[in-house]
Amino acid sequence: MAINDKNLYLERTLIKTAMILMKNLNFVVMIFISVFMCISTYGIIYEGSAKEFLMQTSYIPLTPWKIPVAICSGMLLLIVLINIKKKKEKNILMCAIIELLLAIGMIYITNFTYKGLILLIFADYMRYVVKTKFIYFILVVSFIIYLFSDYDLLSRQLKLISFSSYISYYNNFTREMLLGIKNICNGINSLLFIVYMIFLMHSQSVKNRQMQKLNNELNSVNEQLKAANIQLEENARTIANMTKTEERNRLAREIHDTLGHVLTGVITGIDACIELINIAPDATKKQLEVIANVARQGMTDVRRSVKALRPDALENMTAEKAINKMIDEITLSTGIKINYNNSVDLTNLNDDEENIIYRIIQESITNAIRHGKANKIDISIEILNGLITISVSDNGIGCDNITAGFGLLHMKERLEMLNGNLSYDGNDGFKLVAKLPKRLS
């Protein structure tokens, strides 16, 4: 338990203890006074001093035995109301009014000899100040009653018998002892009330500070949440824009790869047909049929790319079969020799890994034919240093100063999205190496 919690627990214990002591003390004092009045009255009657007593008071007191009975009943009812109000906290105002009326009645019956009972009521009300605003009114009334609950002030307006009239029946020693007991009880009750109020107010102050601190923390959290929400909205907008840009780039790449590959094959095949048409018309016809099939497949691939950004071949067959089919079509339509070697199992790849391997091979073949004027292409797929490595080389014209075009740039972008990398060299023909880590499926 933290130090603050221990201090708070100690304060609550002291407040509770002070209230219990005040209830017990007031109960004892009120019973003592009522019994004292009863015994004194009967003693005066038995001694035959009733005439002198009445001459001093000019007022006939209540039947002696009724006083302690009324006070005992009233105090029991008062304590019950205090405890009920504490446990259930219902009808606080009604209970407070009844308690105040009971206290006034008992003080009146005891001739305003002891008014410490008002302090008990006042202390009890203080616990409910926060819960109902009407308690303030009762507190003010209680305080006014406490100020004016004085025998000397009220004796001329009300039929009262002073405490000194009762103790005059006893000898000097007894009178002094009774007055001392009364004053000590008043002092103890006042001291308990002061202790109770000090700790209650301090406890309430601590609660208020804690509530203020909690409110400040909540306000701070709210401000942070607002800032976080604003940031999230900005991030969402940024991500949306990035997604749109990425999708546009992906669509551009897919269309470029598909159309570029198909058109390269068609153009190369048509060039070959131009050379053959006068020499071998039948062979030219067969070549044109192959070119037409490649063009149709290319159109299907374009539609598929626009629709799902995934090659149609990969939708209908495994990656290995799709690559072999692409190579066979290029070989048939262009007559270019392509050597393909693969030592990697492509069946357990993710879709994006299949896509990128297929597109790299497709783009590399297209570049070798279109730009390199190659008639031989070597392709290999293997695992090197834990990376899937795709190597494509050709015997074309190469290039000393390579300027990355659309195809190379988008191959690089695709690989970087999968934490891969791309390298190429154009000194002796053209060689391209793509590496990417294989994810767990």
C-alpha positions in Angstrom: 0.0 0.0 0.0 1.3 3.5 -0.9 2.1 6.1 1.7 -0.8 8.3 0.6 -3.2 5.4 0.8 -2.0 4.6 4.3 -2.5 8.3 5.3 -5.9 8.3 3.8 -6.8 5.1 5.6 -5.6 6.5 8.9 -7.6 9.7 8.4 -10.8 7.7 7.7 -10.2 5.6 10.8 -9.8 8.7 12.9 -12.9 10.3 11.5 -14.9 7.1 12.1 -13.5 6.8 15.6 -14.2 10.4 16.5 -17.9 10.0 15.3 -18.3 6.9 17.4 -16.9 8.5 20.5 -19.1 11.6 20.0 -22.2 9.4 19.7 -21.4 7.4 22.8 -20.4 10.4 24.8 -23.5 12.3 23.9 -25.7 9.3 24.7 -24.0 8.9 28.1 -24.2 12.6 28.9 -27.9 13.0 27.9 -28.8 9.8 30.0 -26.7 11.1 32.9 -28.4 14.5 32.9 -31.9 13.0 32.6 -31.3 10.5 35.4 -29.7 13.3 37.5 -32.8 15.4 37.0 -35.1 12.5 37.8 -33.2 11.5 41.0 -32.9 15.1 42.1 -36.6 15.8 41.7 -37.6 12.7 43.7 -35.0 13.6 46.3 -36.5 17.1 46.7 -40.0 15.7 47.0 -39.0 13.1 49.6 -37.2 15.7 51.7 -40.2 18.0 51.7 -38.3 20.7 49.9 -40.6 20.9 46.9 -42.2 24.2 48.0 -38.8 25.9 48.2 -37.8 24.3 44.8 -40.9 25.5 43.1 -40.5 29.0 44.6 -37.1 29.2 42.9 -38.2 27.9 39.6 -41.8 29.1 39.4 -42.4 26.2 37.0 -43.7 22.7 37.7 -41.2 20.2 36.1 -42.2 17.1 34.1 -43.0 13.9 35.9 -39.5 12.8 36.9 -39.5 9.2 35.5 -40.7 10.5 32.1 -37.5 12.5 31.5 -35.0 9.6 31.3 -37.5 7.5 29.4 -37.9 10.3 26.8 -34.2 11.0 26.6 -33.2 7.3 26.2 -35.9 6.8 23.5 -34.9 9.9 21.7 -31.1 9.1 21.8 -31.7 5.5 20.5 -33.8 6.8 17.7 -31.3 9.5 16.8 -28.4 7.0 16.7 -30.5 4.6 14.6 -31.3 7.4 12.1 -27.6 8.4 11.9 -26.6 4.7 11.1 -29.4 4.2 8.6 -28.5 7.3 6.8 -24.9 6.3 6.6 -25.6 2.8 5.2 -28.4 3.6 2.7 -27.9 7.3 2.0 -31.6 7.6 1.1 -33.9 10.5 2.1 -30.9 12.3 3.6 -32.8 15.6 3.9 -35.8 14.0 5.7 -33.5 12.1 8.1 -31.6 15.3 8.8 -34.7 17.3 9.7 -36.0 14.5 12.0 -32.6 14.3 13.7 -32.5 18.1 14.2 -36.0 18.1 15.7 -35.2 15.2 18.0 -32.1 17.0 19.2 -34.0 20.2 19.9 -36.7 18.3 21.7 -34.2 16.5 24.0 -32.3 19.7 24.7 -35.5 21.4 25.6 -36.5 18.5 28.0 -33.2 18.8 29.8 -33.7 22.6 30.1 -30.8 23.5 27.7 -28.4 22.1 30.3 -26.2 20.5 27.6 -26.2 21.6 23.9 -23.3 19.5 22.7 -25.9 17.3 21.0 -26.1 19.9 18.3 -22.4 19.4 17.5 -23.0 15.7 17.0 -25.8 16.5 14.5 -23.6 19.1 12.8 -20.7 16.7 12.4 -23.0 14.0 11.0 -24.4 16.5 8.4 -20.9 17.4 7.2 -20.5 14.0 5.6 -23.3 14.7 3.2 -22.5 18.2 2.1 -21.3 17.0 -1.3 -24.3 14.7 -1.9 -27.1 17.2 -1.4 -27.1 21.0 -1.5 -30.0 21.2 0.9 -27.7 20.1 3.7 -26.2 23.6 3.7 -29.5 25.0 4.8 -29.7 22.4 7.7 -26.1 23.2 8.7 -26.9 26.9 8.9 -30.0 26.2 11.0 -28.0 23.9 13.3 -25.3 26.5 13.8 -27.9 29.2 14.7 -29.6 26.8 17.1 -26.3 26.0 18.7 -25.5 29.7 19.2 -28.9 30.5 20.8 -29.3 27.3 22.8 -28.5 29.0 26.0 -30.5 28.8 29.3 -29.9 32.4 30.3 -31.0 33.6 26.9 -34.1 31.4 26.7 -35.3 31.1 30.3 -37.5 34.2 30.1 -39.3 33.1 27.0 -39.6 29.4 27.9 -40.5 27.5 31.1 -37.1 26.2 32.1 -35.5 24.9 35.2 -31.8 25.7 35.5 -29.1 23.1 36.3 -28.1 25.1 39.3 -31.6 24.7 40.8 -31.2 20.9 40.7 -27.7 20.8 42.1 -28.6 23.2 44.9 -30.3 20.1 46.5 -26.8 18.7 47.1 -23.9 19.7 49.3 -21.0 21.9 48.1 -18.7 18.9 47.2 -21.3 17.2 45.2 -22.3 20.4 43.4 -18.7 21.1 42.4 -18.2 17.5 41.3 -21.4 17.6 39.2 -20.4 20.9 37.6 -16.9 19.6 36.9 -18.3 16.5 35.2 -20.7 18.6 33.1 -17.8 20.9 32.0 -15.5 18.0 31.3 -18.1 16.3 29.1 -18.7 19.6 27.3 -14.9 20.0 26.7 -14.4 16.4 25.5 -17.3 16.7 23.1 -16.0 20.0 21.7 -12.5 18.5 21.3 -13.9 15.4 19.5 -15.9 17.7 17.3 -12.8 19.8 16.4 -10.7 16.7 15.7 -13.5 15.3 13.6 -13.9 18.5 11.6 -10.1 18.9 11.0 -9.6 15.4 9.6 -12.9 15.5 7.7 -12.0 18.7 6.0 -8.5 17.5 5.3 -9.8 14.3 3.9 -12.2 16.2 1.7 -9.4 18.5 0.6 -7.3 15.5 -0.4 -10.2 14.1 -2.3 -10.7 17.4 -4.1 -7.0 17.5 -5.0 -7.2 14.0 -6.3 -10.3 14.7 -8.3 -8.6 17.8 -9.7 -5.5 15.8 -10.6 -7.7 13.1 -12.1 -9.6 15.8 -14.1 -6.3 17.3 -15.3 -5.0 13.9 -16.3 -8.3 13.1 -18.1 -8.1 16.5 -19.9 -4.5 15.7 -20.9 -5.5 12.3 -22.1 -8.4 13.8 -24.1 -6.0 16.3 -25.7 -3.6 13.5 -26.5 -6.5 11.5 -28.0 -7.6 14.4 -30.0 -4.1 14.9 -31.3 -3.8 11.2 -32.0 -7.1 11.2 -33.9 -6.0 14.2 -36.0 -2.7 12.4 -36.7 -4.6 9.1 -37.5 -6.8 11.0 -39.9 -3.8 12.6 -41.6 -2.1 9.2 -41.8 -5.2 7.7 -43.2 -5.3 10.3 -45.9 -1.6 9.9 -46.6 -2.0 6.1 -46.8 -5.0 6.5 -49.1 -3.1 8.7 -51.4 -0.1 6.4 -51.3 -2.3 3.4 -52.0 -3.8 5.2 -55.0 -0.4 6.1 -56.3 0.8 2.5 -55.7 -2.2 1.1 -57.4 -1.7 3.4 -60.4 2.0 2.4 -60.6 1.1 -1.3 -60.3 -1.5 -0.9 -63.0 1.0 0.9 -65.2 3.6 -1.8 -64.6 1.2 -4.6 -65.3 0.0 -3.1 -68.6 3.6 -2.2 -69.6 4.8 -5.7 -68.9 1.9 -7.4 -70.6 1.6 -5.1 -73.7 5.4 -4.7 -74.0 6.0 -8.4 -73.9 3.2 -9.3 -76.3 3.9 -6.5 -78.8 7.7 -7.3 -78.8 6.9 -10.9 -79.6 4.4 -9.9 -82.3 6.8 -7.3 -83.9 9.7 -9.8 -83.9 7.5 -12.5 -85.3 6.1 -10.2 -88.1 9.7 -9.2 -89.0 10.5 -12.8 -89.3 7.4 -13.3 -91.5 8.5 -10.5 -93.8 11.8 -12.3 -94.4 10.1 -15.7 -94.9 7.0 -14.7 -96.9 8.7 -14.9 -100.3 10.8 -17.9 -99.5 8.4 -20.2 -97.5 4.7 -19.0 -97.7 3.4 -22.0 -95.8 5.9 -21.5 -92.9 5.0 -17.8 -92.9 1.3 -18.8 -92.5 2.0 -21.0 -89.6 4.2 -18.3 -88.0 1.4 -15.8 -88.4 -1.0 -18.2 -86.7 1.4 -18.5 -83.8 1.7 -14.7 -83.7 -2.1 -14.3 -83.7 -2.4 -16.7 -80.8 0.2 -14.8 -78.8 -1.7 -11.5 -79.5 -5.0 -13.1 -78.4 -3.3 -14.3 -75.2 -1.8 -10.9 -74.7 -5.2 -9.3 -75.0 -6.6 -11.7 -72.4 -3.6 -11.0 -70.2 -4.2 -7.2 -70.5 -7.9 -7.6 -69.5 -6.8 -9.8 -66.6 -4.2 -7.3 -65.5 -6.6 -4.5 -65.5 -9.1 -6.5 -63.6 -6.9 -8.1 -61.0 -3.3 -7.0 -61.7 -2.3 -10.7 -61.9 -1.2 -12.5 -65.1 -3.9 -14.7 -66.4 -1.4 -17.6 -66.8 -0.8 -17.6 -63.0 -4.6 -17.8 -62.4 -5.0 -20.9 -64.5 -1.7 -22.8 -63.8 1.3 -23.0 -61.4 4.1 -20.5 -61.7 6.4 -23.1 -63.2 4.0 -24.1 -65.9 3.1 -20.4 -66.6 6.8 -19.5 -67.1 7.4 -22.6 -69.4 4.3 -21.6 -71.4 5.5 -18.1 -71.8 9.0 -19.3 -73.0 7.5 -21.8 -75.4 5.3 -19.0 -77.0 8.2 -16.7 -77.3 10.3 -19.4 -78.9 7.6 -20.4 -81.3 6.7 -16.8 -82.3 10.3 -15.4 -82.6 12.5 -18.4 -83.1 14.8 -17.2 -80.3 16.5 -19.9 -78.3 15.8 -19.6 -74.6 17.5 -21.9 -72.0 15.5 -22.2 -68.7 16.9 -23.9 -65.6 15.0 -23.8 -62.2 16.1 -25.6 -59.0 13.5 -23.9 -56.8 10.2 -25.3 -55.8 7.8 -22.5 -56.9 4.6 -24.2 -55.7 4.8 -22.8 -52.1 5.4 -19.2 -53.1 3.0 -16.4 -52.1 1.0 -14.7 -54.9 3.1 -11.6 -54.9 6.3 -13.7 -55.1 4.9 -15.6 -58.0 3.9 -12.4 -59.7 7.3 -10.8 -59.4 9.3 -13.8 -60.6 7.0 -14.2 -63.6 7.2 -10.4 -64.4 11.0 -10.3 -64.1 11.4 -13.1 -66.5 8.8 -11.7 -68.9 10.4 -8.2 -68.8 13.9 -9.5 -69.2 13.0 -11.6 -72.3 11.2 -8.6 -73.7 14.1 -6.3 -73.2 16.6 -8.8 -74.6 14.6 -9.1 -77.8 13.5 -5.4 -78.2 16.6 -3.6 -77.1 19.4 -6.2 -77.1 18.5 -7.8 -80.5 19.5 -11.1 -78.8 18.9 -14.5 -80.3 19.9 -16.5 -77.2 18.7 -16.0 -73.6 19.7 -18.0 -70.5 17.4 -18.0 -67.5 18.0 -19.6 -64.1 16.2 -19.6 -60.7 18.1 -20.9 -57.7 18.6 -20.4 -53.9 21.8 -18.5 -53.1 22.6 -17.4 -49.6 19.0 -18.0 -48.5 17.6 -15.8 -51.3 15.6 -16.7 -54.4 17.9 -15.5 -57.2 16.7 -15.0 -60.7 19.4 -14.6 -63.3 18.7 -13.6 -66.9 21.5 -13.1 -69.5 21.5 -12.7 -73.3 24.0 -12.4 -76.2 22.6 -9.1 -77.4 24.4 -5.9 -78.2 24.5 -4.8 -74.5 24.9 -1.2 -73.3 27.8 0.6 -71.8 25.7 3.4 -70.2 22.4 1.9 -69.0 19.5 4.3 -68.4 16.8 2.5 -66.5 13.6 2.7 -68.3 10.0 2.0 -67.2 10.6 -1.8 -67.1 13.8 -1.8 -65.0 12.4 0.9 -62.6 9.3 -1.0 -61.9 11.1 -4.3 -61.5 13.3 -2.6 -58.9 10.2 -1.1 -57.2 8.5 -4.5 -57.1 11.5 -6.1 -55.5 12.0 -3.4 -52.9 8.4 -3.9 -51.8 9.4 -7.5 -51.0 12.8 -6.4 -49.5 14.6 -7.6 -52.5 17.1 -6.0 -54.8 18.0 -5.8 -58.5 21.4 -5.5 -60.3 22.3 -5.6 -64.0 25.3 -5.3 -66.3 25.4 -4.4 -70.0 29.1 -4.8 -70.9 28.9 -8.3 -72.5 25.4 -8.7 -73.7 23.0 -7.9 -70.9 22.8 -9.7 -67.5 20.2 -9.1 -64.9 20.1 -10.5 -61.3 17.1 -10.2 -59.0 17.2 -11.4 -55.4 14.3 -11.6 -52.9 13.9 -13.3 -49.6 11.4 -16.2 -49.5 8.6 -15.7 -46.9 7.1 -18.5 -45.0 3.7 -19.5 -46.5 
